[in-house]
Amino acid sequence: MIPVSTKSPPRTAARVLRADVRVALDGSTDTVTLHGPTSDLVLRPVRGALRTVLDRLGGEPLPEEELYEGFTPVERRRASVLVARASQLLAYSVLSREEPPLRRELMRLEQTARDAGYEPAVVDAATRVRLSRFALCRSRGGVLVLESPLVKFRVLLTDRGVRELTTALGQPVAAGPAGDGTGLGPQERLDVLAHLVGAGFVEAEAPDGTFASDTEPKLRQWDFHDLLFHSRVRSGRYDGIFGAVYPYQGEIEPRPAVKPVPVGEAVDLYRPLRRDIDARDPSLTAAIETRRSHRTYGERELTAEELGEFLYRVQRVRVHHTPGADSPGIDEVISRPYPSGGSLYELELYVTVLRCQGLAPGIYHYDSYGHRLVLVNDAEVDRGSLLNVASRSVGFDVRPDVLITVTSRFQRMAWKYRAMAYATTLRHTGVLYQTMYLVATAMGLAPCGLGNGDADMSARVLGLDYLEESSVGDFLLGTPGADAPAAGDPGPEWHMVNSPEWSLPGDASFAP
């Protein structure tokens, strides 16, 4: 085996323009515009050494000494300022140890955040290394890339040997022999690991034999998919196209604002009058302060009239806007009682009736436009399956009058929003939960939002395509049980905080 220096400093990464950056030159004003995937950078005036360094950056990756070759100290300083300004549109390239023309690119690191930076680590050949628990590989633009929600870079694994080395890091391995047989030289393997460790994709084993992503208290409490999701649905460390950009306009037809009504037996629902509700409803403060989750229910059945009023106040379509032919690019939108991003209202309700006076048991779709229930499944076994999942979420056997399954028509959001569509759907689900809680409380009913459900099973029961429309929430509804907590002292394990006078007669808000 070729001896490997355990203290050899890693090679500094070369610099090159990202492959997705386009350079536009206006010779009359010596202005150069770098068009990136999500932003542009205008540089002026660009002439002399600055023009030379931009030309070099647009070619093969070059180490720093070659990038500024032939420059005076003043020219080098000015060129380095330009490189720093364009940093997010440039990539760091780790090169092989051969000299040109045999030199090749091993991997390329692209910034995903403006403030990204790292220093290569000095990796000892005897040190055991392993991919971080948060690292992932995927295909992007035809190239295998390495990413992590902990790192403000992505790595393009351009060399086959580096791809093979990366797969070998799924389990702890000594850095020196890691990747034997990949075609990379021993020092090249340490160069690659130096940059992967320095950036944070790969971890070096601690003296006690552990790795930080397994033992550091903050990291231990993050699940991989949760942290990845968090890093992708807000600006900061994600450089992809983001927001209301209509990515499929002109290519894919948008989903209608109102879902077509399924074919099935329909039941018209009671429509309450606004003046009647105003006359009997408690104040908003009273509804908020007395809201609680009920997991046991009363002997009295929910009535069809109560269910109709509840759905009317929670989910009905209030208005519908359909743009005319003279309004191109305007969305078809609706309005419901709760807010929704872009007025898209992608959420649908399916009502599993277990017992309800005046309504036959069954699984219904709520037609929010016609304010009626449409039967989609009358199989008792499927009602039982949905109820069993709800019981598992609660932790014991629950018997509500009604189980409401909240689904999302995903493409309704994805047609307009990029990178944030699903996150916004989850926000909408929370808004809908709160609306359902407050309306149920105002009506004297017993609500309970659930934290888990079986999207696959519910899609089957409801006759839906999992990728097109499936469940994102579940909600129990019934009448209050006789054993609902009474107002007053909540018990020795609960302690009043802030103003006791906010407690109302009959207040049962102490229980979460």
CORKAPE-V721479 format. One record per backbone hydrogen bond with DSSP energy under -1.0 kcal/mol. NH is the residue of the N-H (numbers start at 1). CO is the residue of the C=O. E is the energy in kcal/mol with one decimal. If there is no record, write none. Layout:
nh=NH co=CO e=E
nh=NH co=CO e=E
This chain:
nh=14 co=93 e=-3.5
nh=15 co=62 e=-2.3
nh=16 co=91 e=-1.4
nh=17 co=57 e=-2.8
nh=18 co=89 e=-2.3
nh=21 co=18 e=-1.5
nh=22 co=35 e=-2.3
nh=24 co=33 e=-2.4
nh=26 co=31 e=-3.3
nh=29 co=26 e=-1.1
nh=31 co=26 e=-1.8
nh=32 co=43 e=-2.7
nh=33 co=24 e=-3.1
nh=34 co=41 e=-3.2
nh=35 co=22 e=-3.3
nh=36 co=39 e=-2.3
nh=41 co=34 e=-2.1
nh=43 co=32 e=-3.2
nh=46 co=30 e=-2.7
nh=50 co=47 e=-1.5
nh=52 co=48 e=-2.1
nh=53 co=49 e=-2.7
nh=54 co=50 e=-1.9
nh=55 co=51 e=-2.3
nh=56 co=52 e=-2.4
nh=57 co=53 e=-2.3
nh=58 co=54 e=-1.4
nh=59 co=56 e=-1.6
nh=62 co=15 e=-1.9
nh=67 co=63 e=-2.4
nh=68 co=64 e=-1.9
nh=71 co=68 e=-2.0
nh=76 co=72 e=-3.0
nh=77 co=73 e=-2.0
nh=78 co=74 e=-2.3
nh=79 co=75 e=-2.7
nh=80 co=76 e=-2.3
nh=81 co=77 e=-1.5
nh=82 co=78 e=-1.7
nh=83 co=79 e=-2.3
nh=84 co=80 e=-2.1
nh=85 co=81 e=-2.2
nh=86 co=82 e=-2.0
nh=87 co=84 e=-1.2
nh=89 co=86 e=-1.9
nh=90 co=87 e=-1.5
nh=91 co=16 e=-3.2
nh=92 co=109 e=-2.8
nh=93 co=14 e=-2.8
nh=94 co=107 e=-2.7
nh=96 co=104 e=-2.7
nh=102 co=99 e=-1.8
nh=106 co=94 e=-3.2
nh=107 co=94 e=-1.3
nh=108 co=156 e=-1.9
nh=109 co=92 e=-3.4
nh=110 co=154 e=-2.6
nh=112 co=152 e=-2.5
nh=116 co=113 e=-1.5
nh=121 co=194 e=-2.5
nh=127 co=124 e=-1.6
nh=129 co=173 e=-2.9
nh=130 co=203 e=-1.9
nh=131 co=169 e=-2.9
nh=132 co=201 e=-2.8
nh=135 co=132 e=-1.7
nh=136 co=147 e=-2.6
nh=138 co=145 e=-2.0
nh=140 co=143 e=-2.8
nh=143 co=140 e=-1.3
nh=145 co=138 e=-3.2
nh=146 co=155 e=-2.5
nh=147 co=136 e=-2.9
nh=151 co=148 e=-1.5
nh=154 co=110 e=-2.1
nh=155 co=146 e=-2.7
nh=156 co=108 e=-3.8
nh=157 co=144 e=-2.5
nh=158 co=156 e=-1.8
nh=159 co=106 e=-1.7
nh=163 co=159 e=-2.0
nh=164 co=160 e=-2.3
nh=165 co=161 e=-2.3
nh=166 co=162 e=-2.5
nh=167 co=163 e=-1.8
nh=168 co=164 e=-1.3
nh=169 co=166 e=-1.2
nh=170 co=167 e=-1.1
nh=173 co=129 e=-2.0
nh=175 co=127 e=-2.8
nh=176 co=125 e=-3.4
nh=180 co=177 e=-1.7
nh=182 co=179 e=-1.7
nh=189 co=185 e=-2.4
nh=190 co=186 e=-1.7
nh=191 co=187 e=-2.1
nh=192 co=188 e=-2.6
nh=193 co=189 e=-2.5
nh=194 co=190 e=-2.4
nh=195 co=191 e=-1.6
nh=196 co=192 e=-2.2
nh=197 co=193 e=-3.0
nh=198 co=194 e=-2.1
nh=199 co=195 e=-2.2
nh=200 co=196 e=-1.4
nh=201 co=196 e=-1.7
nh=202 co=196 e=-1.7
nh=203 co=130 e=-3.4
nh=205 co=128 e=-3.0
nh=206 co=210 e=-3.0
nh=209 co=206 e=-2.5
nh=214 co=211 e=-1.7
nh=215 co=211 e=-1.2
nh=216 co=212 e=-3.0
nh=220 co=216 e=-2.8
nh=221 co=217 e=-1.1
nh=222 co=219 e=-1.8
nh=227 co=223 e=-2.3
nh=228 co=224 e=-2.3
nh=229 co=225 e=-2.3
nh=230 co=226 e=-2.5
nh=231 co=227 e=-2.1
nh=233 co=229 e=-1.3
nh=243 co=418 e=-2.2
nh=245 co=243 e=-1.8
nh=246 co=416 e=-2.3
nh=249 co=246 e=-1.4
nh=251 co=248 e=-2.2
nh=252 co=248 e=-2.6
nh=267 co=373 e=-3.1
nh=269 co=371 e=-1.7
nh=277 co=273 e=-1.8
nh=278 co=274 e=-2.7
nh=279 co=275 e=-1.5
nh=280 co=276 e=-1.1
nh=281 co=277 e=-2.5
nh=287 co=283 e=-2.2
nh=288 co=284 e=-2.6
nh=289 co=285 e=-2.8
nh=290 co=286 e=-1.7
nh=294 co=447 e=-2.9
nh=298 co=479 e=-2.7
nh=304 co=357 e=-2.5
nh=307 co=303 e=-2.5
nh=308 co=304 e=-2.5
nh=309 co=305 e=-2.5
nh=310 co=306 e=-2.7
nh=311 co=307 e=-2.6
nh=312 co=308 e=-2.2
nh=313 co=309 e=-2.4
nh=314 co=310 e=-1.3
nh=315 co=311 e=-2.8
nh=317 co=368 e=-2.7
nh=318 co=335 e=-3.8
nh=321 co=333 e=-3.4
nh=327 co=324 e=-1.8
nh=330 co=327 e=-1.4
nh=333 co=321 e=-1.6
nh=334 co=343 e=-1.4
nh=335 co=319 e=-1.8
nh=343 co=340 e=-2.3
nh=344 co=341 e=-1.4
nh=348 co=407 e=-2.3
nh=350 co=405 e=-2.3
nh=351 co=364 e=-2.5
nh=352 co=403 e=-3.3
nh=353 co=362 e=-2.9
nh=354 co=401 e=-2.7
nh=355 co=401 e=-1.8
nh=357 co=302 e=-2.5
nh=359 co=356 e=-2.3
nh=362 co=353 e=-1.4
nh=363 co=377 e=-2.8
nh=364 co=351 e=-2.8
nh=365 co=374 e=-3.0
nh=366 co=349 e=-2.6
nh=367 co=372 e=-2.9
nh=368 co=366 e=-1.2
nh=371 co=367 e=-1.4
nh=372 co=367 e=-1.3
nh=373 co=267 e=-2.6
nh=374 co=365 e=-2.6
nh=375 co=265 e=-3.1
nh=376 co=363 e=-3.0
nh=377 co=363 e=-1.6
nh=383 co=379 e=-1.6
nh=384 co=380 e=-2.2
nh=385 co=381 e=-1.8
nh=386 co=382 e=-2.1
nh=387 co=383 e=-2.2
nh=388 co=384 e=-2.4
nh=389 co=385 e=-1.8
nh=390 co=386 e=-2.0
nh=391 co=387 e=-2.4
nh=392 co=388 e=-2.0
nh=393 co=389 e=-1.9
nh=394 co=390 e=-1.8
nh=395 co=391 e=-2.7
nh=402 co=477 e=-2.4
nh=403 co=352 e=-2.2
nh=404 co=475 e=-3.5
nh=405 co=350 e=-3.2
nh=406 co=473 e=-2.8
nh=407 co=348 e=-2.5
nh=408 co=470 e=-2.1
nh=409 co=346 e=-2.2
nh=410 co=408 e=-1.3
nh=412 co=409 e=-1.7
nh=413 co=410 e=-1.2
nh=414 co=410 e=-2.3
nh=415 co=411 e=-1.7
nh=416 co=413 e=-1.2
nh=417 co=413 e=-2.9
nh=418 co=243 e=-2.6
nh=424 co=420 e=-2.3
nh=425 co=421 e=-1.8
nh=426 co=422 e=-2.0
nh=427 co=423 e=-1.8
nh=428 co=424 e=-2.6
nh=429 co=425 e=-2.1
nh=430 co=426 e=-1.8
nh=431 co=427 e=-2.2
nh=432 co=428 e=-2.8
nh=433 co=429 e=-2.5
nh=434 co=430 e=-2.2
nh=435 co=431 e=-2.1
nh=436 co=432 e=-2.7
nh=437 co=433 e=-2.7
nh=438 co=434 e=-2.6
nh=439 co=435 e=-2.4
nh=440 co=436 e=-2.5
nh=441 co=437 e=-2.6
nh=442 co=438 e=-2.5
nh=443 co=439 e=-1.9
nh=444 co=441 e=-1.3
nh=445 co=440 e=-3.1
nh=446 co=478 e=-2.8
nh=448 co=476 e=-1.6
nh=450 co=474 e=-2.8
nh=458 co=454 e=-2.5
nh=459 co=455 e=-1.9
nh=460 co=456 e=-1.8
nh=461 co=457 e=-2.5
nh=462 co=458 e=-2.7
nh=464 co=459 e=-3.1
nh=468 co=465 e=-1.1
nh=469 co=465 e=-3.3
nh=472 co=406 e=-3.1
nh=473 co=406 e=-1.4
nh=475 co=404 e=-2.5
nh=476 co=448 e=-3.3
nh=477 co=402 e=-2.3
nh=478 co=446 e=-1.3
nh=484 co=481 e=-1.5
nh=494 co=491 e=-1.4
nh=502 co=499 e=-1.5
nh=503 co=500 e=-2.2
nh=507 co=504 e=-2.5
